Amino acid sequence: MLIENRLVAFVVLALLVALVISFLMTPVVKTFAYKVGAIDVPKDNRRMHKVPIPRLGGLAIFIGFMVSILLFAEINTEMKSILLGAVIIVVLGVVDDIMALPAMLKFVIQIAAALIPALNGVQILAFSNPNIFSDSLYWVLGGLSIPITVLWIVAITNAVNLIDGLDGLANGVSAISATTMLVIALVGGQTQVSIVLAALVGACVGFMPYNMNPAKMFMGDTGATFLGFILATMSIQGLFKYYAVVSFVVPFLILGLPIFDTAFAFIRRIAHGQSPMHADRSHIHHRLIDMGLNQKQAVATLYVISAILGLSAVVLTTGGEQKAMLLFLTLCIVAVVAARVVFPKEVREELHEELEELKDHGHHQEEKKDEEG
C-alpha cells in the first residue's frame, strides 16, 4: 500500500506540474506564434473558424510535458529514445505550422522519428491471436516487430492530427485516451508509464482553457502530432507489453476514435477514386456539424464516444472480455437511443444523404463502365 500511495502521489504531482506549466506557457507561445507568423487563416470550408487564430499551442503542451518528465520520470534508454523522437516530431510540427511542408517530407521524417524508439526497445513483440480456434495464443512478430511498431507509431501520430478539426477536439480526445491508459497503468502498478501519461494528461488539461470553443489558440500540427506520437509509444510500453492477452483489442479501443476516423477517411477517398492523402470535409466531426450540431455539441458527442471506448478498455483489462463486451454494447445502445431522442431529424437526414450519395456514386461508376465498353 505504501508503494501504491507513493505512486499515486508522484502521478498527481506530475499531472499538476505539467498542467500549470502548460497553462502558464500558452500566452508566451501565443506571442511567439504571432511574431513568427504561425497563424491559421480560414481559407477553405474545412476550417470551422472565421478569424485568424495563432497556432503552435502544442509547443506549450510539449514544454509542460517535458518539465514534468524531467522532474519525475526515470530517464532510461527507452525513455530517452521516446523523448528524442518526440523532439523531432515537435521541431517538424513547429516548422510546418510556420511554413507548410510537403506531405512526403513530413512522412519520411515521422518514420525516422518512429525508428528511434523502435530500435531502442520500444517494440510490439507479440499480441494475442484473434483466431479463437487456433492453438497458438499469441502472434510473435519476430522480424516484423520493428516495421509494425513504426507503422503503429506513424499511423497514430497522423490519426490524432486528422481529428484536429474542431476547437478542443484532438486535445480533449487525447486527454481522455491518456487518462484511460493512466488508469490501466495504475492498476498494473506501472510506475514509469503512469508518470508519463499523467504528465501528458496534465499538459493537455493546462492548454484546454485556450483551446475550447471559441478557441483563442490552436495546438497546430506541433501539438496534434506530438500527442499522437506519445500516445502511440506509451500504448506500446503500457499495453502491448503488459497486457499481451488482450493487447490486440485494448489499444484499438482506447484510440478507437482517431483510428476509425482515419480508416474511414482513407476508405472513402479510395472508393471515390481519390488519393488517400486528399484533404476533404467528410471527417466525423464535419459530418456532425453538417447534421446541424454546433461545435460544442459535436465535440461533446465525440468526447462521449471516446470515453465509452476508454471505459470499455479499462473494464476489459480489469474485469475480463465478457464484462467489457456487455458494458460496451450497453453504452452503445444508450448512445444510439440518446442520439435518436436528441437529434432525430438530423440522424434521419444524414442517413438519407449518405444513401443517396452511395447510389449516385454507383450510377456514376456504371455509366463510366458503359462508356468504356
C-alpha positions as CSV (number, residue, x, y, z in Angstrom):
1,M,0.0,0.0,0.0
2,L,2.9,2.3,0.7
3,I,4.3,1.8,-2.8
4,E,0.8,2.4,-4.3
5,N,0.3,5.6,-2.3
6,R,3.8,6.8,-3.3
7,L,3.0,6.1,-7.0
8,V,-0.3,8.0,-6.8
9,A,1.5,10.9,-5.2
10,F,4.1,11.1,-8.0
11,V,1.3,10.8,-10.6
12,V,-0.7,13.6,-9.1
13,L,2.5,15.8,-8.8
14,A,3.5,15.0,-12.4
15,L,0.0,15.9,-13.6
16,L,-0.2,19.2,-11.7
17,V,3.2,20.4,-12.7
18,A,2.5,19.7,-16.4
19,L,-0.9,21.4,-16.1
20,V,0.5,24.6,-14.5
21,I,3.5,24.9,-16.9
22,S,1.3,24.3,-19.9
23,F,-1.2,26.8,-18.8
24,L,1.4,29.5,-18.0
25,M,3.4,28.9,-21.2
26,T,0.4,29.2,-23.6
27,P,0.3,33.0,-23.6
28,V,4.1,33.1,-24.1
29,V,3.8,30.7,-27.0
30,K,0.9,32.7,-28.4
31,T,3.0,35.8,-28.6
32,F,5.8,33.8,-30.2
33,A,3.3,32.4,-32.8
34,Y,2.3,36.0,-33.8
35,K,5.9,37.0,-34.2
36,V,6.9,34.1,-36.5
37,G,3.6,34.2,-38.4
38,A,2.2,30.8,-37.3
39,I,-1.4,31.9,-37.9
40,D,-4.2,29.7,-39.1
41,V,-6.2,31.8,-41.7
42,P,-9.6,30.4,-42.6
43,K,-9.2,29.9,-46.4
44,D,-11.5,26.9,-47.1
45,N,-14.7,25.3,-46.0
46,R,-12.9,22.6,-44.0
47,R,-12.0,25.2,-41.3
48,M,-14.6,26.0,-38.8
49,H,-13.2,29.3,-37.5
50,K,-13.9,32.7,-39.1
51,V,-11.0,34.8,-38.0
52,P,-7.2,34.2,-38.0
53,I,-6.1,32.2,-34.9
54,P,-2.5,31.6,-33.8
55,R,-1.2,28.0,-34.0
56,L,1.8,26.5,-32.1
57,G,-0.2,25.8,-28.9
58,G,1.3,22.3,-29.0
59,L,4.6,23.9,-28.0
60,A,3.1,24.9,-24.6
61,I,1.8,21.3,-24.2
62,F,5.3,19.9,-25.1
63,I,7.1,22.2,-22.6
64,G,4.7,21.3,-19.8
65,F,5.1,17.7,-20.5
66,M,8.9,17.8,-20.7
67,V,9.3,19.8,-17.5
68,S,7.2,17.2,-15.6
69,I,9.0,14.3,-17.2
70,L,12.4,15.6,-16.3
71,L,11.3,16.2,-12.7
72,F,9.5,12.9,-12.0
73,A,10.2,10.2,-14.6
74,E,13.2,7.8,-14.8
75,I,15.0,8.6,-18.0
76,N,16.2,5.2,-19.1
77,T,17.3,4.2,-22.7
78,E,13.8,3.6,-23.9
79,M,12.5,6.8,-22.4
80,K,15.4,8.7,-24.0
81,S,14.6,7.3,-27.4
82,I,10.9,8.3,-27.0
83,L,11.8,11.8,-25.9
84,L,14.3,12.2,-28.8
85,G,11.7,11.0,-31.3
86,A,9.2,13.4,-29.7
87,V,11.6,16.3,-30.0
88,I,12.0,15.6,-33.8
89,I,8.2,15.4,-34.2
90,V,7.8,18.8,-32.3
91,V,10.5,20.5,-34.4
92,L,8.9,19.2,-37.6
93,G,5.5,20.4,-36.3
94,V,6.8,23.9,-35.5
95,V,8.4,24.3,-38.9
96,D,5.2,23.0,-40.6
97,D,3.0,25.4,-38.6
98,I,5.1,28.4,-39.7
99,M,5.6,27.3,-43.3
100,A,3.6,24.4,-44.8
101,L,5.9,21.5,-45.6
102,P,5.4,18.8,-48.4
103,A,3.4,15.8,-47.1
104,M,6.0,13.3,-48.3
105,L,8.8,15.1,-46.4
106,K,6.8,15.1,-43.2
107,F,6.0,11.4,-43.7
108,V,9.7,10.5,-44.1
109,I,10.7,12.5,-41.0
110,Q,7.9,10.9,-39.0
111,I,9.2,7.4,-40.0
112,A,12.7,8.5,-38.9
113,A,11.4,9.7,-35.6
114,A,9.4,6.4,-35.0
115,L,12.5,4.3,-35.8
116,I,14.4,5.8,-32.9
117,P,12.3,4.3,-30.1
118,A,11.6,1.2,-32.3
119,L,15.3,0.5,-32.5
120,N,15.8,1.1,-28.8
121,G,13.4,-1.5,-27.2
122,V,10.1,0.2,-27.7
123,Q,8.6,-2.5,-29.8
124,I,5.4,-4.5,-30.3
125,L,6.9,-8.0,-29.9
126,A,3.6,-10.0,-29.9
127,F,-0.1,-9.7,-29.5
128,S,-3.0,-12.0,-28.8
129,N,-4.2,-14.2,-31.6
130,P,-7.7,-13.0,-32.6
131,N,-8.4,-16.5,-34.0
132,I,-10.2,-18.3,-31.1
133,F,-9.9,-21.6,-32.9
134,S,-6.1,-21.5,-33.1
135,D,-3.9,-23.5,-30.7
136,S,-1.5,-20.5,-30.6
137,L,-2.4,-17.9,-28.0
138,Y,-0.1,-15.2,-29.4
139,W,1.3,-13.9,-32.7
140,V,5.0,-13.5,-32.2
141,L,6.1,-10.9,-34.7
142,G,9.8,-11.7,-34.9
143,G,11.4,-9.8,-37.8
144,L,8.2,-7.9,-38.4
145,S,8.3,-6.3,-34.9
146,I,10.2,-3.1,-35.9
147,P,8.2,-2.4,-39.2
148,I,4.8,-2.9,-37.4
149,T,6.0,-0.8,-34.5
150,V,7.0,2.0,-36.9
151,L,3.7,1.6,-38.7
152,W,1.7,1.9,-35.5
153,I,3.6,5.0,-34.3
154,V,3.3,6.8,-37.6
155,A,-0.4,5.8,-38.0
156,I,-1.5,7.1,-34.6
157,T,0.7,10.2,-34.9
158,N,-1.2,11.1,-38.1
159,A,-4.6,9.8,-36.9
160,V,-4.7,12.3,-33.9
161,N,-3.6,15.1,-36.3
162,L,-6.5,14.3,-38.7
163,I,-9.2,14.7,-36.0
164,D,-7.8,18.1,-35.1
165,G,-10.6,19.9,-36.9
166,L,-12.8,21.4,-34.1
167,D,-11.9,23.6,-31.1
168,G,-10.7,21.3,-28.3
169,L,-11.4,18.0,-30.1
170,A,-7.9,16.5,-30.6
171,N,-6.7,17.9,-27.3
172,G,-9.7,16.5,-25.4
173,V,-9.8,13.1,-27.1
174,S,-6.0,12.8,-26.4
175,A,-6.6,13.6,-22.7
176,I,-9.4,11.0,-22.5
177,S,-7.2,8.4,-24.2
178,A,-4.2,9.2,-22.0
179,T,-6.4,9.1,-18.9
180,T,-7.7,5.7,-19.9
181,M,-4.1,4.4,-20.3
182,L,-3.2,6.1,-17.0
183,V,-5.9,4.2,-15.1
184,I,-4.8,0.9,-16.7
185,A,-1.2,1.6,-15.8
186,L,-2.0,2.5,-12.2
187,V,-4.0,-0.7,-11.8
188,G,-1.0,-2.6,-13.2
189,G,1.5,-0.8,-11.0
190,Q,3.5,0.6,-14.0
191,T,5.3,3.5,-12.4
192,Q,7.1,4.9,-15.4
193,V,4.2,4.6,-17.8
194,S,1.8,6.2,-15.2
195,I,4.0,9.2,-14.6
196,V,4.5,9.8,-18.4
197,L,0.8,9.6,-19.0
198,A,0.0,11.8,-16.0
199,A,2.3,14.4,-17.5
200,L,0.5,14.1,-20.8
201,V,-2.9,14.5,-19.3
202,G,-1.8,17.5,-17.3
203,A,-0.3,19.2,-20.3
204,C,-3.5,18.7,-22.3
205,V,-5.7,20.0,-19.5
206,G,-3.5,23.0,-19.0
207,F,-3.9,24.0,-22.6
208,M,-7.7,23.3,-22.7
209,P,-8.9,26.8,-21.5
210,Y,-7.2,28.4,-24.5
211,N,-8.4,25.7,-27.0
212,M,-12.1,25.2,-26.1
213,N,-14.7,26.8,-28.3
214,P,-14.3,29.7,-29.1
215,A,-10.6,28.9,-29.3
216,K,-8.0,31.5,-28.5
217,M,-5.2,29.3,-29.8
218,F,-4.8,26.1,-31.8
219,M,-2.3,23.4,-31.0
220,G,-1.4,23.1,-34.7
221,D,0.5,20.1,-36.2
222,T,3.0,20.7,-33.4
223,G,0.6,19.6,-30.7
224,A,-1.5,17.0,-32.6
225,T,1.4,15.0,-33.9
226,F,3.2,15.2,-30.6
227,L,0.2,13.9,-28.7
228,G,-0.2,11.1,-31.3
229,F,3.4,10.2,-31.0
230,I,3.4,9.9,-27.2
231,L,0.1,8.1,-27.1
232,A,1.4,5.6,-29.7
233,T,4.7,4.9,-27.9
234,M,3.2,4.8,-24.4
235,S,0.5,2.4,-25.7
236,I,3.4,0.1,-26.7
237,Q,5.1,0.5,-23.3
238,G,1.9,0.2,-21.2
239,L,-0.5,-2.0,-23.2
240,F,1.2,-4.2,-25.8
241,K,4.0,-5.2,-23.3
242,Y,1.9,-5.6,-20.1
243,Y,-1.4,-6.9,-21.4
244,A,-0.5,-9.4,-24.0
245,V,-3.7,-11.4,-23.5
246,V,-5.9,-8.6,-24.6
247,S,-3.3,-6.4,-26.4
248,F,-4.9,-6.9,-29.8
249,V,-8.0,-5.1,-28.6
250,V,-7.2,-2.6,-25.9
251,P,-5.1,-0.1,-27.8
252,F,-7.6,-0.1,-30.6
253,L,-10.4,0.6,-28.1
254,I,-8.6,3.5,-26.4
255,L,-7.5,5.1,-29.6
256,G,-10.7,4.0,-31.5
257,L,-12.0,7.4,-32.5
258,P,-8.9,8.6,-34.4
259,I,-8.2,5.2,-35.8
260,F,-11.8,4.8,-37.1
261,D,-11.9,8.3,-38.5
262,T,-8.6,7.9,-40.3
263,A,-9.5,4.4,-41.7
264,F,-13.0,5.6,-42.8
265,A,-11.4,8.7,-44.5
266,F,-8.9,6.6,-46.4
267,I,-11.5,4.0,-47.5
268,R,-14.0,6.8,-48.5
269,R,-11.3,8.6,-50.6
270,I,-10.1,5.4,-52.3
271,A,-13.8,4.4,-53.1
272,H,-14.3,7.8,-54.7
273,G,-11.1,7.4,-56.8
274,Q,-9.2,10.0,-54.8
275,S,-5.8,9.8,-53.2
276,P,-5.9,8.6,-49.5
277,M,-4.0,11.8,-48.6
278,H,-6.5,14.1,-50.3
279,A,-7.9,16.6,-47.8
280,D,-11.7,16.7,-47.6
281,R,-14.6,17.8,-45.5
282,S,-16.1,14.4,-44.6
283,H,-14.4,13.5,-41.3
284,I,-16.7,12.5,-38.4
285,H,-16.6,16.0,-36.9
286,H,-17.5,17.6,-40.2
287,R,-20.5,15.2,-40.6
288,L,-21.8,16.1,-37.1
289,I,-21.6,19.8,-38.0
290,D,-23.4,19.2,-41.2
291,M,-26.1,17.3,-39.2
292,G,-26.9,20.6,-37.5
293,L,-24.8,20.4,-34.3
294,N,-22.7,23.3,-33.3
295,Q,-19.0,22.9,-32.4
296,K,-19.6,22.4,-28.7
297,Q,-22.2,19.7,-29.3
298,A,-20.1,17.9,-31.9
299,V,-17.0,17.9,-29.6
300,A,-19.1,16.8,-26.6
301,T,-20.5,13.9,-28.7
302,L,-17.1,12.7,-29.7
303,Y,-15.8,13.1,-26.1
304,V,-18.6,10.7,-25.0
305,I,-17.8,8.2,-27.8
306,S,-14.1,8.3,-26.8
307,A,-15.0,7.9,-23.1
308,I,-17.2,4.9,-23.9
309,L,-14.4,3.2,-25.7
310,G,-11.9,4.1,-22.9
311,L,-14.2,2.8,-20.2
312,S,-14.7,-0.5,-22.1
313,A,-10.9,-0.8,-22.4
314,V,-10.5,-0.4,-18.6
315,V,-13.2,-3.0,-17.9
316,L,-11.6,-5.4,-20.4
317,T,-8.2,-5.2,-18.7
318,T,-9.6,-5.5,-15.2
319,G,-12.8,-7.4,-15.5
320,G,-12.5,-9.7,-18.5
321,E,-13.8,-9.9,-22.0
322,Q,-17.5,-10.7,-21.2
323,K,-18.0,-7.8,-18.8
324,A,-16.3,-5.4,-21.3
325,M,-18.4,-6.6,-24.2
326,L,-21.6,-6.2,-22.1
327,L,-20.6,-2.8,-21.0
328,F,-19.7,-1.7,-24.5
329,L,-22.9,-2.9,-26.0
330,T,-25.0,-1.3,-23.2
331,L,-23.3,2.0,-23.6
332,C,-23.6,1.9,-27.4
333,I,-27.3,1.3,-27.1
334,V,-27.7,4.1,-24.7
335,A,-25.7,6.4,-27.0
336,V,-27.8,5.4,-30.1
337,V,-31.1,6.0,-28.2
338,A,-29.8,9.3,-26.9
339,A,-28.9,10.4,-30.4
340,R,-32.3,9.4,-31.7
341,V,-34.0,11.3,-28.9
342,V,-31.9,14.5,-29.0
343,F,-31.2,14.7,-32.8
344,P,-33.9,12.6,-34.5
345,K,-34.3,14.8,-37.6
346,E,-30.6,15.2,-38.1
347,V,-29.9,11.5,-37.9
348,R,-32.6,10.7,-40.5
349,E,-31.4,13.4,-42.8
350,E,-27.7,12.3,-42.6
351,L,-28.6,8.6,-43.2
352,H,-30.7,9.6,-46.2
353,E,-28.0,11.8,-47.7
354,E,-25.4,9.1,-47.2
355,L,-27.6,6.5,-49.0
356,E,-28.2,9.0,-51.9
357,E,-24.5,9.7,-52.2
358,L,-23.7,6.0,-52.4
359,K,-26.5,5.5,-55.1
360,D,-25.2,8.4,-57.1
361,H,-21.7,7.1,-57.0
362,G,-22.8,3.6,-58.1
363,H,-24.7,5.1,-61.0
364,H,-21.7,7.1,-62.0
365,Q,-19.5,4.0,-62.0
366,E,-22.0,2.1,-64.1
367,E,-22.2,4.9,-66.7
368,K,-18.4,5.1,-66.8
369,K,-18.1,1.3,-67.5
370,D,-20.8,1.6,-70.2
371,E,-18.9,4.5,-71.9
372,E,-15.6,2.5,-71.8
373,G,-17.4,-0.6,-73.2
